[in-house]
Amino acid sequence: EVLSDFTDERLVSLSGRAYYEVESDVENPFTINTNHGDVTVVGTEFTLSTTPEKTELFLYEGRVNYTHKGKVIELKPSEAILVENGEILKYRFNKQNGKSWITDKLVFEGATISEVFKTLETHYGIKISSNSKLIDTSCTFSSVYTGASLKDILEEMSAFFSFDYVERDGQIMIKKLSC
């Protein structure tokens, strides 16, 4: 949907997930109200997902400011913010995977196991957990998937890293994993 009928203020509210490409207008910034703070944009490209439980922002191009409880956090390309349980986490992400929910393509190039599992959690909307003492977090993974199911990806990874996993109650539990 293209929004262009703003009168004075470029202001919207979001509950759910949306992809934005915002034209630059320094005099009249674009603001999005979410459940956990405000996103102020001059001109940029990003994905914003917000529910009553959490808000997540992935920045692809440009700059945005995220305001939470009076604190302003500036994001640059390939940076993301997760607000959950009253805590804010700012981290870097693979720009190619940020739009995977639109493109249905996942790209891992020397990604750490932690990054891979976080990306899979976001893409498939499922929690992936493990016993951290039995997971070698120094392992890296490279592969490209288009339209793959979570099961297909986990089967390939389990063959590569020789690990087992169990799916229970909408959650994946990874057992011992080593490089």
C-alpha angles and dihedrals in degrees: 000000000000116000114200107134097093116142109196107335128042096218130146137163124225135201110171130018128314139168116222135196106183123194114229117262111157093183093053113031121197115243129194120195114211134177091265107032146320131287115211117196134184098180126329151112122256148136121238124191122182136172130161087267101048148354125216127187125189117190118205103168137006124007135292135185119222115203119200122170091338095311116118118210119189118214127202127195114300092022125117138186128212118193112191134147090003092301128113122215119188115194144156121255140184105266091211091063097044091080095039090117087064100036098032087220125124122193124191117183111176090326119169117246089249091055092047094051092045090051092048091049091053096042097046099030094233132122116244116195138171144174099268092209090063098045122086101217092189090074116110130200135203125189143117124229130187118187092345123155120237088245091056092051094046091048091053092045093046090053091048096046099026097235134142127221137190128208113212133159093352092308134105118222115198116209124204112334127186135167 
